[in-house]
Structures are given as C-alpha cells and as structure tokens.
Amino acid sequence: MSYTLQEFLTGVLASPALLVTCILTLAVVLVNGWTDAPNAIATAISTRVIKPNNAIILASVFNFLGVFVMTLISPKVAVTISNMVNFGDQTDKALIALCAALVAIVIWATAAWYFGIPTSESHALIAGLSGAAIAISGGIQGINFDEWKLVLYGLVISTVIGFGLGFAIVKLVAFLFRNADRRHTRPFFKAAQISGAAMMGFMHGAQDGQKFIGVFMLGMALSQGITGAPEFDVPIWLMILCSIVMALGTSIGGYRIIKAVGMDMVKLEVYQGFSADLAGALCLLLSSMGGIPVSTTHTKTAAIMGVGAAKRVSSVNWGIVREMVLTWILTFPGCGLIGYIIAKLFIAVF
C-alpha cells in the first residue's frame, strides 16, 4: 500500500474522519517533539557545553534528519506500530477509536509535561491504541500480542541495556583518560558531547517519528476500508511532514523535562554527559534496526542512571528516579484507560 500526496489530499477532503485523524496525529507528533525530544539535549544543557536555545535548534535539525533518514533505511518500527492493534471490520468506528487513542496520548503527555515528569510517549501511544482497540472490540482480541512482545523486549533494552551501556562506557572513558589533565580534555569532551546530543536527537526522530508515521498509515488505510494489518511503503512526503512537525515541537522547548532529566536526577560532568548520550544513541540505533519500539525517555534516563551509578550509587537522586518509574508504570494502565473511555464516549456520540 502506498499513497501519493495527491491521493492523500483527495482522501482528506473526501473524509472528515480522516481529516480529524490526521490533525490529531500531527498534534501528537508536535507534542512528542515538545515534551519528549528535550530528553535528547538535557545532558548537554546541564553540563553547560551548549546554550538551551542552540541545543533546541540542534535537536530540531537532527530530529528532522532522524525521521527522514532512518525511515528510508528501515521502516520496521512504523510497521510494528501499525500492526499493534486490530480495530475490527467497521472502518468508520475504527477511525473514531483511533482518534480517541490520539486524544488520550495528548492528554497524558501534556499532564506529564505540566508536572515536569519525563513520561514515555511511546508507551502512551501503545497504551492509548490498545485501550481504544479493547473498547471497540469488546475484549483483548483487538490486540496483536505478537507485536506486543516487541514492546516488552523494548522495555528490557531501554532499561537494562541502557543502564549497562551507560555504566560501561563511562567506566571505559574514565580508564582511557585516567592520566589526562581535565583542563586539557574538556574541549575534546565538549565537542564530543555536542556530537552526542546530535546523535540522541537523530535517534529520537528515528524511533518516535516512525511510530507516528505508523499511526498515520493506519489512519489512511482505515479511511480506504482496509482493515487488519496493512502492508505499506512509507511515502517520502509523509517522512518530510512528520519530520517538520516534530522539529517544530522540539523548537518550542521543554525546560521542565530538561531540568528533571539533566539536572535533578544526577549531577554530571562533561565526559559523563557524553557517555550517557553515546550509550542512549547506541541503544536506540540497535532497537530501530531491529524494528523494536523503545522509549527514548526510558533509554536516556537509564543511561544517565548507569553513568551516575558508575561513580557511586548515592550520586543518583533516587527520589527523582522513583517518581519517573512510577509514571512509567502508570502509563500503560492510565493512558490505556483514558483511551478506552474516550473511545467509548466517541463511539456513543458519533
């Protein structure tokens, strides 16, 4: 399945439901860039190697490139998300349920941003879609558990491997530069951390951009009466559209998230910030190539915790960590319940 831009515009004009779905999807992409992308640049700002405004520009540019380039190379994450649920054979109700899931994501992400908690929009997306699918199907048969297994794999990768890579990389860097004068190494690590922030921005776009491209394609398939798990080729115009909207969201900033991740959780030196960025980017790259949807928030914060724990366990502010973990745990039932309720409400009203 493939869509030209002209076919998409014709479909939007002919289907108000598709128009609303596309607007909501772009709203979620915007909110993702606004609330989730700041994780990528949090450490670079906290170690003062780059000013906040410049960091936001850097993240915006590399978010754009991440969505575009990685989708050209491997759109596996987009395919996984589009196949996550089955809204049934009634495509009109399915589009309504999809809209409900997107509204649930916006509500959840905005609330988390307001309180400065770096929640996972990736898991909010999966939870919202699943809650809406349960609402429309009347049970768990609307969920594709083969694809859900990849989400569980992603949880392990983002936390365990993210933490482990952060711990190992900072230990390796400290060993390699153990005899170096820190005054002389700071310029090197300053440039390295800026590069690390760029890598994180790129991989955030690669992961999260593809997830919402998958939702976009699912909405377009439903609008044409296609149900089940459609196969599709991601059009270049859609990559560019999602890239631009995510970059726009990133440009709005998100200082509360930056403060929580980069400043409050662990006090980092420049070489430690570089180590966390490199660990997070490597973890996201491996996941993207394997088509596994992981949370960039989980990955980056786990990497930071690993870096902090490598110095000493007490250097991590575990109170902040507990708050984050609690939010992550609540995301699946919380956003799923919101998606379920809104889907039931929308189906009753519309």
C-alpha positions as CSV (number, residue, x, y, z in Angstrom):
1,M,0.0,0.0,0.0
2,S,1.3,3.4,-1.0
3,Y,-0.1,6.9,-1.2
4,T,0.9,9.8,-3.3
5,L,0.5,13.3,-1.8
6,Q,-2.3,14.0,-4.3
7,E,-4.2,10.8,-3.2
8,F,-3.7,11.8,0.5
9,L,-5.1,15.3,-0.1
10,T,-8.1,13.9,-2.1
11,G,-8.8,11.5,0.7
12,V,-8.6,14.1,3.4
13,L,-11.1,16.4,1.5
14,A,-13.5,13.4,1.0
15,S,-13.3,12.1,4.5
16,P,-13.9,14.4,7.5
17,A,-12.9,11.5,9.8
18,L,-9.6,11.1,8.1
19,L,-9.0,14.9,8.3
20,V,-9.6,14.8,12.1
21,T,-7.3,11.7,12.4
22,C,-4.5,13.4,10.5
23,I,-4.8,16.6,12.6
24,L,-4.7,14.7,15.8
25,T,-1.8,12.6,14.7
26,L,0.2,15.7,13.8
27,A,-0.8,17.2,17.2
28,V,0.6,14.1,18.9
29,V,3.8,14.4,16.8
30,L,4.1,18.1,17.8
31,V,3.6,17.3,21.5
32,N,6.1,14.5,21.2
33,G,8.7,16.9,19.8
34,W,7.8,19.4,22.6
35,T,7.8,17.0,25.6
36,D,10.0,14.0,24.6
37,A,12.7,15.4,22.4
38,P,14.2,17.6,25.3
39,N,15.5,14.3,26.8
40,A,18.0,14.2,23.9
41,I,19.6,17.5,24.8
42,A,19.1,17.5,28.6
43,T,22.7,16.4,29.5
44,A,24.4,18.8,27.1
45,I,22.5,21.7,28.7
46,S,23.1,20.5,32.2
47,T,26.8,20.3,31.7
48,R,26.8,23.8,30.0
49,V,28.5,22.7,26.8
50,I,25.7,24.3,24.8
51,K,23.2,27.0,25.5
52,P,19.5,26.0,25.7
53,N,18.4,27.8,22.5
54,N,21.3,26.4,20.5
55,A,20.6,22.9,21.9
56,I,16.9,23.2,20.8
57,I,17.9,24.2,17.3
58,L,20.4,21.2,17.2
59,A,17.7,18.8,18.4
60,S,15.2,20.2,15.9
61,V,17.6,19.7,12.9
62,F,18.6,16.2,14.0
63,N,15.1,15.1,14.8
64,F,14.2,16.0,11.3
65,L,17.1,14.0,9.9
66,G,16.4,11.1,12.1
67,V,12.8,10.7,10.9
68,F,13.7,11.1,7.3
69,V,16.9,9.1,7.0
70,M,16.1,6.1,9.3
71,T,12.7,5.6,7.6
72,L,14.4,5.5,4.3
73,I,16.8,2.9,5.6
74,S,14.4,0.7,7.7
75,P,10.7,1.5,8.4
76,K,10.4,-1.6,10.7
77,V,9.3,0.4,13.7
78,A,6.5,2.1,11.7
79,V,5.3,-1.3,10.6
80,T,5.3,-2.7,14.1
81,I,3.2,0.2,15.4
82,S,0.6,0.0,12.6
83,N,0.2,-3.7,13.3
84,M,-0.1,-3.4,17.1
85,V,-3.9,-3.4,17.2
86,N,-6.8,-4.5,15.1
87,F,-9.8,-2.2,15.3
88,G,-12.1,-4.6,13.5
89,D,-14.0,-4.5,10.2
90,Q,-16.1,-1.4,10.8
91,T,-13.7,1.2,9.5
92,D,-15.9,4.2,10.4
93,K,-15.8,3.1,14.1
94,A,-12.2,2.2,13.8
95,L,-11.3,5.7,12.7
96,I,-13.2,7.1,15.7
97,A,-11.4,4.7,18.0
98,L,-8.0,5.8,16.5
99,C,-8.9,9.4,17.2
100,A,-9.8,8.6,20.8
101,A,-6.4,7.0,21.2
102,L,-4.7,10.1,19.9
103,V,-6.7,12.3,22.2
104,A,-5.7,10.1,25.2
105,I,-2.0,10.5,24.3
106,V,-2.2,14.3,24.1
107,I,-3.9,14.4,27.5
108,W,-1.4,12.1,29.1
109,A,1.7,13.7,27.7
110,T,0.5,17.3,28.4
111,A,-0.3,16.4,32.0
112,A,3.2,14.8,32.4
113,W,4.9,17.9,30.9
114,Y,2.9,20.2,33.3
115,F,4.3,18.3,36.3
116,G,7.8,18.1,34.7
117,I,7.8,14.3,34.6
118,P,9.6,12.8,31.6
119,T,6.9,10.2,30.7
120,S,7.2,7.9,27.7
121,E,5.0,8.9,24.8
122,S,6.0,5.7,23.0
123,H,4.3,3.7,25.7
124,A,1.4,6.3,25.9
125,L,0.9,5.7,22.2
126,I,0.8,1.9,22.6
127,A,-1.4,2.1,25.6
128,G,-3.8,4.5,24.0
129,L,-4.1,2.4,20.9
130,S,-4.6,-0.8,23.0
131,G,-7.3,0.8,25.2
132,A,-9.2,2.1,22.2
133,A,-8.9,-1.4,20.5
134,I,-10.3,-3.1,23.6
135,A,-13.2,-0.6,23.6
136,I,-14.2,-1.2,20.0
137,S,-13.7,-5.0,20.0
138,G,-15.2,-5.6,23.5
139,G,-12.1,-7.6,24.6
140,I,-8.4,-8.2,24.2
141,Q,-8.9,-9.8,20.8
142,G,-8.3,-6.4,19.3
143,I,-4.6,-6.5,20.5
144,N,-1.9,-8.2,18.4
145,F,0.2,-9.9,21.1
146,D,2.9,-10.9,18.6
147,E,3.7,-7.2,18.1
148,W,3.2,-6.5,21.9
149,K,6.1,-8.9,22.6
150,L,8.4,-6.4,20.8
151,V,7.2,-3.7,23.3
152,L,8.3,-6.0,26.2
153,Y,11.6,-6.6,24.5
154,G,11.9,-2.8,24.2
155,L,11.4,-2.3,27.9
156,V,14.3,-4.6,28.6
157,I,16.5,-2.9,26.0
158,S,15.7,0.6,27.2
159,T,16.2,0.0,30.9
160,V,18.7,-2.9,31.4
161,I,20.9,-2.4,28.3
162,G,20.6,1.4,28.5
163,F,21.8,1.3,32.1
164,G,24.5,-1.2,31.4
165,L,25.9,0.7,28.4
166,G,25.9,4.0,30.4
167,F,27.8,2.2,33.2
168,A,30.3,0.5,30.9
169,I,31.0,3.5,28.6
170,V,31.7,6.0,31.4
171,K,34.0,3.4,33.1
172,L,35.9,2.9,29.8
173,V,36.2,6.7,29.2
174,A,37.4,7.2,32.7
175,F,40.0,4.5,32.3
176,L,41.3,5.7,28.9
177,F,41.7,9.3,30.2
178,R,42.8,8.4,33.7
179,N,46.2,10.2,33.4
180,A,44.9,13.1,31.4
181,D,44.7,16.7,32.7
182,R,41.0,17.5,32.8
183,R,41.6,21.1,31.8
184,H,43.1,19.8,28.5
185,T,40.4,17.2,27.9
186,R,37.4,19.5,28.4
187,P,37.4,21.0,24.9
188,F,37.5,17.5,23.4
189,F,34.6,16.2,25.5
190,K,32.7,19.4,25.0
191,A,32.8,18.8,21.2
192,A,32.1,15.1,21.8
193,Q,29.0,15.8,23.9
194,I,27.6,18.2,21.4
195,S,28.0,15.4,18.9
196,G,26.4,13.0,21.4
197,A,23.4,15.3,21.7
198,A,23.1,15.4,17.9
199,M,23.2,11.6,17.8
200,M,20.4,11.4,20.5
201,G,18.3,13.9,18.6
202,F,18.8,11.9,15.4
203,M,17.8,8.6,17.1
204,H,14.8,10.2,18.9
205,G,13.5,11.2,15.5
206,A,14.3,7.8,14.1
207,Q,12.3,6.0,16.8
208,D,9.4,8.3,17.6
209,G,9.0,9.7,14.2
210,Q,8.4,6.2,12.8
211,K,5.9,5.4,15.5
212,F,3.6,8.2,14.4
213,I,4.2,7.5,10.7
214,G,2.8,4.0,11.5
215,V,-0.3,5.7,13.1
216,F,-0.7,8.0,10.0
217,M,-0.5,5.0,7.7
218,L,-3.1,3.1,9.8
219,G,-5.5,6.0,9.6
220,M,-5.1,6.3,5.8
221,A,-5.7,2.5,5.4
222,L,-8.9,2.6,7.5
223,S,-10.2,5.6,5.5
224,Q,-9.9,3.4,2.4
225,G,-11.8,0.5,4.1
226,I,-8.6,-1.6,4.6
227,T,-8.6,-3.4,7.9
228,G,-6.3,-5.8,9.6
229,A,-2.5,-5.3,9.3
230,P,-1.9,-3.5,6.1
231,E,1.5,-3.6,4.3
232,F,2.7,-0.3,3.1
233,D,5.6,1.7,1.7
234,V,6.2,4.9,3.6
235,P,6.0,7.9,1.1
236,I,8.7,10.5,1.2
237,W,6.2,13.3,1.6
238,L,5.0,11.8,4.8
239,M,8.5,11.4,6.2
240,I,9.1,15.1,5.5
241,L,5.8,16.2,7.0
242,C,6.3,14.3,10.3
243,S,9.9,15.5,10.4
244,I,8.9,19.1,10.1
245,V,6.2,18.9,12.7
246,M,8.4,17.1,15.2
247,A,11.2,19.6,14.7
248,L,8.6,22.4,15.2
249,G,7.6,20.8,18.5
250,T,11.2,20.5,19.6
251,S,11.8,24.2,18.9
252,I,9.1,25.0,21.5
253,G,11.4,23.6,24.1
254,G,10.6,21.8,27.3
255,Y,12.7,23.2,30.1
256,R,10.8,21.3,32.8
257,I,11.8,18.0,31.3
258,I,15.4,19.1,30.7
259,K,15.7,20.1,34.4
260,A,14.3,16.8,35.6
261,V,16.4,14.6,33.4
262,G,19.6,16.5,33.1
263,M,19.9,18.5,36.3
264,D,17.8,16.9,39.1
265,M,18.5,13.2,38.7
266,V,22.3,13.2,38.5
267,K,24.9,15.9,38.6
268,L,27.1,15.2,35.5
269,E,30.5,16.3,34.4
270,V,31.1,16.8,30.6
271,Y,32.7,13.3,30.0
272,Q,29.8,11.7,31.9
273,G,27.2,13.6,29.8
274,F,29.0,12.4,26.6
275,S,29.0,8.8,27.9
276,A,25.2,8.9,28.6
277,D,24.4,10.4,25.2
278,L,26.6,7.8,23.4
279,A,25.0,4.9,25.4
280,G,21.5,6.1,24.7
281,A,22.1,6.7,21.0
282,L,23.7,3.2,20.5
283,C,20.8,1.5,22.3
284,L,18.2,3.4,20.2
285,L,20.1,2.5,17.0
286,L,20.1,-1.2,17.7
287,S,16.4,-1.1,18.5
288,S,15.5,0.8,15.4
289,M,17.4,-1.5,13.1
290,G,15.6,-4.5,14.7
291,G,12.1,-2.9,14.4
292,I,11.7,-2.8,18.2
293,P,9.8,0.2,19.5
294,V,11.6,1.5,22.6
295,S,11.1,4.6,24.7
296,T,13.7,7.3,24.1
297,T,12.8,8.7,27.6
298,H,13.5,5.3,29.3
299,T,16.7,4.8,27.3
300,K,18.2,8.2,28.0
301,T,17.3,8.2,31.7
302,A,18.5,4.6,32.2
303,A,21.8,5.6,30.6
304,I,22.1,8.6,32.9
305,M,21.4,6.4,35.9
306,G,24.1,3.9,34.7
307,V,26.6,6.8,34.4
308,G,25.8,8.1,37.8
309,A,25.9,4.7,39.4
310,A,29.4,4.1,37.9
311,K,30.7,6.9,40.1
312,R,28.7,5.8,43.2
313,V,25.2,4.7,43.8
314,S,24.5,7.6,46.1
315,S,25.2,10.1,43.3
316,V,21.8,9.3,41.7
317,N,18.8,11.1,43.1
318,W,16.7,8.0,43.6
319,G,13.7,10.1,44.7
320,I,13.5,11.6,41.2
321,V,14.0,8.1,39.7
322,R,11.2,6.6,41.8
323,E,8.9,9.4,40.6
324,M,9.8,8.6,37.0
325,V,9.5,4.9,37.4
326,L,6.0,5.3,39.0
327,T,4.9,7.4,36.0
328,W,6.3,4.8,33.6
329,I,4.4,2.0,35.4
330,L,1.2,4.0,35.4
331,T,1.4,4.9,31.7
332,F,0.1,1.6,30.4
333,P,-3.0,1.3,32.6
334,G,-3.5,5.1,32.9
335,C,-3.3,6.0,29.2
336,G,-4.9,2.8,28.2
337,L,-7.9,3.5,30.4
338,I,-8.2,7.1,29.0
339,G,-8.1,5.7,25.5
340,Y,-10.8,3.1,26.4
341,I,-13.1,5.7,28.0
342,I,-12.7,8.3,25.2
343,A,-13.2,5.6,22.5
344,K,-16.5,4.5,24.2
345,L,-17.6,8.2,24.5
346,F,-16.7,9.0,20.9
347,I,-18.5,5.9,19.5
348,A,-21.6,6.8,21.6
349,V,-21.6,10.4,20.4
350,F,-20.5,9.9,16.8
